[in-house]
Amino acid sequence: MSPVNESLFEFPCDFPIKVMGKAHPDFADTVASVVRQFDASFDATRVETRPSSGGNYVGLTVTVRAISREQLDDIYRALTGHPMVKVVL
């Protein structure tokens, strides 16, 4: 019996990650530097930014070049563990 591949993705692939946190002038740069630890080719100029209606929070969509499930898990762990980040989807 062959092993079952549980991944729904074919790697490498571009993978969008949504990151939300309190509005702060350094939020996007901070998230970009966390992501860059795991994806050296990450292009911070492609980050999409959406402020909340009240302006207190900001949502970012960062697209990484995912090479493995483990890499994505590491990025998610690093982002969710960062004090500026409230939610990662």
TORFIDO-30276 format. One record per residue (C-alpha): residue number from 1; residue in one letter; chain; x, y, z. Coordinates in nm, 4 decimals. Layout:
<sites>
<site NUM 'A' 'A' <X Y Z>>;
...
</sites>
This chain:
<sites>
<site 1 'M' 'A' <0.0000 0.0000 0.0000>>;
<site 2 'S' 'A' <0.1445 0.3401 -0.0966>>;
<site 3 'P' 'A' <0.1574 0.6310 0.1490>>;
<site 4 'V' 'A' <-0.1231 0.8833 0.1190>>;
<site 5 'N' 'A' <-0.0220 1.2400 0.0374>>;
<site 6 'E' 'A' <-0.2328 1.4514 0.2728>>;
<site 7 'S' 'A' <-0.1368 1.7812 0.1099>>;
<site 8 'L' 'A' <-0.3996 1.9518 -0.1030>>;
<site 9 'F' 'A' <-0.1310 2.1687 -0.2610>>;
<site 10 'E' 'A' <0.1376 2.1006 -0.5131>>;
<site 11 'F' 'A' <0.4618 2.2593 -0.4041>>;
<site 12 'P' 'A' <0.6122 2.4966 -0.4869>>;
<site 13 'C' 'A' <0.3153 2.7338 -0.5121>>;
<site 14 'D' 'A' <0.2164 3.0915 -0.4350>>;
<site 15 'F' 'A' <0.0176 3.0862 -0.1122>>;
<site 16 'P' 'A' <-0.1732 3.3883 0.0283>>;
<site 17 'I' 'A' <-0.1789 3.4348 0.4052>>;
<site 18 'K' 'A' <-0.4067 3.6860 0.5752>>;
<site 19 'V' 'A' <-0.2623 3.8556 0.8828>>;
<site 20 'M' 'A' <-0.4547 4.0928 1.1096>>;
<site 21 'G' 'A' <-0.3347 4.3183 1.3873>>;
<site 22 'K' 'A' <-0.3656 4.6573 1.5521>>;
<site 23 'A' 'A' <-0.2967 4.9492 1.3191>>;
<site 24 'H' 'A' <0.0685 5.0450 1.3713>>;
<site 25 'P' 'A' <0.3139 5.2207 1.1374>>;
<site 26 'D' 'A' <0.5560 4.9240 1.1545>>;
<site 27 'F' 'A' <0.3003 4.6425 1.1269>>;
<site 28 'A' 'A' <0.3470 4.5644 0.7548>>;
<site 29 'D' 'A' <0.7274 4.5845 0.7775>>;
<site 30 'T' 'A' <0.7297 4.3620 1.0859>>;
<site 31 'V' 'A' <0.5108 4.0975 0.9206>>;
<site 32 'A' 'A' <0.7285 4.1125 0.6083>>;
<site 33 'S' 'A' <1.0458 4.0549 0.8084>>;
<site 34 'V' 'A' <0.8887 3.7549 0.9867>>;
<site 35 'V' 'A' <0.7818 3.6037 0.6531>>;
<site 36 'R' 'A' <1.1227 3.6730 0.4957>>;
<site 37 'Q' 'A' <1.2825 3.4434 0.7564>>;
<site 38 'F' 'A' <1.1098 3.1522 0.5813>>;
<site 39 'D' 'A' <1.0844 3.2818 0.2227>>;
<site 40 'A' 'A' <1.3941 3.4756 0.1156>>;
<site 41 'S' 'A' <1.2271 3.5657 -0.2158>>;
<site 42 'F' 'A' <0.9266 3.7287 -0.0425>>;
<site 43 'D' 'A' <0.8362 4.0568 -0.2148>>;
<site 44 'A' 'A' <0.7048 4.3059 0.0432>>;
<site 45 'T' 'A' <0.5845 4.5384 -0.2347>>;
<site 46 'R' 'A' <0.3113 4.2832 -0.3145>>;
<site 47 'V' 'A' <0.1543 4.3012 0.0339>>;
<site 48 'E' 'A' <-0.2118 4.4020 0.0150>>;
<site 49 'T' 'A' <-0.3270 4.6257 0.3014>>;
<site 50 'R' 'A' <-0.6848 4.6840 0.4200>>;
<site 51 'P' 'A' <-0.7595 4.9025 0.7209>>;
<site 52 'S' 'A' <-1.0650 4.8227 0.9342>>;
<site 53 'S' 'A' <-1.3646 5.0533 0.9097>>;
<site 54 'G' 'A' <-1.2748 5.2143 1.2428>>;
<site 55 'G' 'A' <-0.9076 5.2391 1.1546>>;
<site 56 'N' 'A' <-0.7969 5.0543 1.4690>>;
<site 57 'Y' 'A' <-0.6921 4.7337 1.2902>>;
<site 58 'V' 'A' <-0.5297 4.6459 0.9609>>;
<site 59 'G' 'A' <-0.5496 4.3325 0.7498>>;
<site 60 'L' 'A' <-0.2604 4.2242 0.5297>>;
<site 61 'T' 'A' <-0.2506 3.9634 0.2574>>;
<site 62 'V' 'A' <0.1024 3.8344 0.2104>>;
<site 63 'T' 'A' <0.1727 3.5886 -0.0693>>;
<site 64 'V' 'A' <0.4608 3.3529 -0.0027>>;
<site 65 'R' 'A' <0.6345 3.1104 -0.2351>>;
<site 66 'A' 'A' <0.5557 2.7927 -0.0438>>;
<site 67 'I' 'A' <0.7933 2.5032 -0.0960>>;
<site 68 'S' 'A' <0.6503 2.2638 0.1646>>;
<site 69 'R' 'A' <0.3779 2.2138 0.4224>>;
<site 70 'E' 'A' <0.6441 2.2398 0.6933>>;
<site 71 'Q' 'A' <0.7496 2.5833 0.5674>>;
<site 72 'L' 'A' <0.3876 2.7050 0.5798>>;
<site 73 'D' 'A' <0.3466 2.5648 0.9314>>;
<site 74 'D' 'A' <0.6640 2.7476 1.0399>>;
<site 75 'I' 'A' <0.5383 3.0761 0.8932>>;
<site 76 'Y' 'A' <0.2003 3.0371 1.0658>>;
<site 77 'R' 'A' <0.3673 2.9580 1.3998>>;
<site 78 'A' 'A' <0.6025 3.2565 1.3739>>;
<site 79 'L' 'A' <0.3214 3.4954 1.2808>>;
<site 80 'T' 'A' <0.0726 3.3748 1.5434>>;
<site 81 'G' 'A' <0.3467 3.3954 1.8072>>;
<site 82 'H' 'A' <0.4312 3.7574 1.7262>>;
<site 83 'P' 'A' <0.2891 4.0106 1.9757>>;
<site 84 'M' 'A' <0.1697 4.2520 1.7011>>;
<site 85 'V' 'A' <-0.0366 3.9839 1.5259>>;
<site 86 'K' 'A' <-0.3919 3.9103 1.6402>>;
<site 87 'V' 'A' <-0.5150 3.6626 1.3752>>;
<site 88 'V' 'A' <-0.3591 3.4575 1.0941>>;
<site 89 'L' 'A' <-0.5757 3.2863 0.8306>>;
</sites>
